[in-house]
Amino acid sequence: MTRAVEMADAVSQGLPLPISFETGSSNEDVFEGNLTVPANTNTIIAGPVTIPNVTINGNLSSIGNLTVTNTLTIASAGKLFIK
């Protein structure tokens, strides 16, 4: 499992993120798994990045290009920001 997917899983389960502010965070440029942003959650990814399926129930910000190869689902309360 990639680090970005582990971080997303931790957020969706209400667990602390497995990183510290001293080291910063990173994500791979190609996700092996899907990304789901839970409701009432803010998530940021750095692009260019390619993800098979993205489901947004909260807020997702992508800095750089975001490529979704299969399905992008944005719930009625979900928001996607691409900078």
Backbone as CSV, one residue per row, in Angstrom:
resi,resn,N_x,N_y,N_z,CA_x,CA_y,CA_z,C_x,C_y,C_z
1,MET,0.851,-1.170,0.000,0.000,0.000,0.000,0.901,1.239,0.000
2,THR,0.522,2.247,-0.783,1.345,3.449,-0.853,1.143,4.318,0.377
3,ARG,2.074,5.198,0.619,1.985,6.081,1.775,0.753,6.985,1.694
4,ALA,0.437,7.484,0.497,-0.733,8.347,0.349,-2.018,7.591,0.675
5,VAL,-2.096,6.345,0.258,-3.289,5.540,0.563,-3.353,5.258,2.054
6,GLU,-2.208,4.971,2.686,-2.183,4.759,4.129,-2.661,6.002,4.861
7,MET,-2.238,7.185,4.395,-2.671,8.433,5.023,-4.177,8.619,4.868
8,ALA,-4.694,8.365,3.672,-6.133,8.504,3.440,-6.922,7.527,4.292
9,ASP,-6.425,6.287,4.403,-7.094,5.297,5.255,-7.096,5.739,6.717
10,ALA,-5.978,6.283,7.179,-5.890,6.742,8.569,-6.884,7.857,8.827
11,VAL,-6.993,8.797,7.894,-7.937,9.906,8.050,-9.370,9.386,8.077
12,SER,-9.682,8.459,7.164,-11.061,7.957,7.099,-11.465,7.185,8.351
13,GLN,-10.475,6.632,9.078,-10.754,5.889,10.297,-10.579,6.739,11.548
14,GLY,-10.242,8.023,11.371,-10.063,8.912,12.513,-8.770,8.666,13.269
15,LEU,-7.798,8.012,12.624,-6.521,7.719,13.264,-5.534,8.854,13.014
16,PRO,-4.520,9.005,13.861,-3.515,10.032,13.600,-2.715,9.677,12.348
17,LEU,-2.275,10.687,11.629,-1.496,10.444,10.421,-0.121,9.900,10.773
18,PRO,0.406,9.001,9.951,1.698,8.373,10.252,2.897,9.210,9.825
19,ILE,2.816,10.539,9.966,3.925,11.417,9.610,4.064,12.488,10.667
20,SER,5.197,13.153,10.679,5.377,14.275,11.590,5.581,15.545,10.781
21,PHE,5.321,16.692,11.380,5.478,17.952,10.686,6.946,18.241,10.361
22,GLU,7.872,17.675,11.143,9.290,17.904,10.883,9.717,17.307,9.545
23,THR,9.152,16.171,9.190,9.549,15.513,7.953,8.691,15.914,6.770
24,GLY,7.564,16.542,7.008,6.667,16.908,5.919,5.894,15.694,5.443
25,SER,5.187,15.857,4.364,4.433,14.734,3.816,4.689,14.675,2.319
26,SER,4.387,13.526,1.758,4.573,13.341,0.327,3.567,12.329,-0.175
27,ASN,3.353,12.337,-1.479,2.551,11.301,-2.094,3.221,10.889,-3.399
28,GLU,2.972,9.653,-3.790,3.537,9.141,-5.028,2.840,9.797,-6.213
29,ASP,3.469,9.749,-7.378,2.861,10.367,-8.544,1.833,9.464,-9.224
30,VAL,1.851,8.177,-8.905,0.839,7.245,-9.400,0.342,6.413,-8.225
31,PHE,-0.957,6.531,-7.907,-1.550,5.745,-6.828,-1.854,4.346,-7.339
32,GLU,-1.563,3.336,-6.537,-1.939,1.965,-6.871,-3.396,1.705,-6.503
33,GLY,-3.882,2.388,-5.463,-5.253,2.193,-4.996,-6.091,3.436,-5.226
34,ASN,-7.287,3.395,-4.710,-8.243,4.491,-4.857,-8.096,5.485,-3.720
35,LEU,-8.613,6.684,-3.917,-8.604,7.711,-2.877,-10.034,8.081,-2.544
36,THR,-10.379,8.004,-1.254,-11.686,8.442,-0.767,-11.450,9.496,0.299
37,VAL,-12.064,10.663,0.115,-11.983,11.741,1.098,-13.285,11.723,1.887
38,PRO,-13.247,11.380,3.175,-14.467,11.296,3.980,-15.116,12.671,4.173
39,ALA,-16.388,12.661,4.514,-17.102,13.895,4.824,-16.427,14.587,6.006
40,ASN,-16.502,15.899,6.034,-15.937,16.725,7.103,-14.422,16.565,7.213
41,THR,-13.768,16.287,6.088,-12.320,16.090,6.059,-11.718,16.938,4.944
42,ASN,-10.555,17.520,5.215,-9.799,18.267,4.209,-8.554,17.473,3.877
43,THR,-8.326,17.229,2.586,-7.176,16.456,2.140,-6.480,17.216,1.025
44,ILE,-5.139,17.147,1.008,-4.375,17.789,-0.050,-3.432,16.763,-0.671
45,ILE,-3.300,16.813,-2.000,-2.351,15.966,-2.700,-1.523,16.850,-3.622
46,ALA,-0.291,16.432,-3.863,0.609,17.182,-4.731,0.703,16.479,-6.078
47,GLY,0.497,17.248,-7.146,0.553,16.694,-8.490,1.805,17.140,-9.210
48,PRO,2.020,16.613,-10.361,1.055,15.782,-11.079,0.910,14.408,-10.430
49,VAL,-0.343,13.949,-10.368,-0.645,12.678,-9.734,-1.738,11.971,-10.540
50,THR,-1.641,10.639,-10.603,-2.632,9.820,-11.296,-3.216,8.834,-10.298
51,ILE,-4.558,8.800,-10.231,-5.269,7.944,-9.278,-6.376,7.218,-10.042
52,PRO,-6.552,5.912,-9.815,-7.583,5.178,-10.558,-9.005,5.704,-10.308
53,ASN,-9.423,5.775,-9.044,-10.769,6.228,-8.692,-10.680,7.197,-7.526
54,VAL,-11.417,8.300,-7.620,-11.438,9.294,-6.548,-12.887,9.540,-6.153
55,THR,-13.158,9.426,-4.855,-14.477,9.734,-4.307,-14.287,10.848,-3.295
56,ILE,-15.017,11.956,-3.489,-14.856,13.126,-2.626,-16.165,13.391,-1.896
57,ASN,-16.146,13.162,-0.584,-17.287,13.482,0.261,-16.998,14.729,1.098
58,GLY,-15.735,15.078,1.230,-15.298,16.269,1.963,-14.668,17.246,0.999
59,ASN,-13.457,17.726,1.324,-12.755,18.684,0.483,-11.411,18.108,0.055
60,LEU,-11.132,18.141,-1.248,-9.858,17.681,-1.785,-9.213,18.819,-2.553
61,SER,-7.979,19.150,-2.192,-7.199,20.144,-2.924,-6.038,19.427,-3.592
62,SER,-5.869,19.698,-4.876,-4.750,19.141,-5.618,-3.888,20.294,-6.096
63,ILE,-2.622,20.265,-5.716,-1.684,21.274,-6.196,-0.975,20.643,-7.380
64,GLY,-1.256,21.106,-8.554,-0.732,20.507,-9.776,-1.811,19.675,-10.442
65,ASN,-1.426,18.969,-11.479,-2.385,18.199,-12.267,-2.871,16.961,-11.519
66,LEU,-4.168,16.705,-11.644,-4.801,15.499,-11.095,-5.407,14.735,-12.254
67,THR,-4.972,13.490,-12.458,-5.528,12.631,-13.496,-6.232,11.465,-12.824
68,VAL,-7.521,11.303,-13.137,-8.318,10.182,-12.626,-8.551,9.255,-13.814
69,THR,-8.021,8.037,-13.736,-8.070,7.141,-14.894,-9.406,6.421,-15.069
70,ASN,-10.199,6.280,-14.001,-11.477,5.577,-14.119,-12.649,6.479,-13.752
71,THR,-12.931,6.630,-12.453,-14.138,7.338,-12.018,-13.818,8.410,-10.997
72,LEU,-14.346,9.601,-11.232,-14.290,10.702,-10.269,-15.710,10.936,-9.782
73,THR,-15.921,10.773,-8.457,-17.235,10.974,-7.860,-17.124,12.093,-6.830
74,ILE,-17.935,13.144,-7.017,-17.974,14.248,-6.061,-19.378,14.289,-5.474
75,ALA,-19.479,14.006,-4.176,-20.781,14.003,-3.494,-21.350,15.420,-3.466
76,SER,-22.612,15.533,-3.098,-23.275,16.843,-3.102,-22.597,17.840,-2.173
77,ALA,-21.999,17.373,-1.078,-21.298,18.269,-0.155,-19.787,18.295,-0.411
78,GLY,-19.314,17.502,-1.368,-17.893,17.419,-1.664,-17.417,18.569,-2.531
79,LYS,-16.134,18.916,-2.394,-15.553,19.998,-3.191,-14.161,19.575,-3.659
80,LEU,-13.848,19.921,-4.912,-12.539,19.659,-5.483,-11.913,20.981,-5.886
81,PHE,-10.695,21.234,-5.419,-9.942,22.438,-5.744,-8.660,22.015,-6.429
82,ILE,-8.389,22.552,-7.611,-7.143,22.275,-8.303,-6.413,23.592,-8.495
83,LYS,-5.210,23.680,-7.947,-4.432,24.922,-7.999,-3.303,24.766,-8.966
